[in-house]
Amino acid sequence: MDLQTRKLNFIQDFLKLESEKTIAQFEKLLRNTVANEEELNPMTVDEFHKRINKSLEDVKNGKVTDANDLLTEIEKWS
């Protein structure tokens, strides 16, 4: 069975569900899966170099936060 057919079968079965709890579980699973897939997309070497260069520019321009200052700021969040 190909992927398109599996998707259609899944949708048909999903539409038959009556349990709100089960639907909520599927929604959570879908959100987590989509978020994880977005996070796991590797960057290209070019993107990596651009990120390094941007970070080095930020350091030169003083656009950095000291770790201790950051920890102090985080303590204020709660």
Buried (B, 14 or more C-beta within 10 A) or exposed (E): EEEEEEEEEEEEEEEEEEEEEEEEEEEEEEEEEEEEEEEEEEEEEEEEEEEEEEEEEEEEEEEEEEEEEEEEEEEEEE
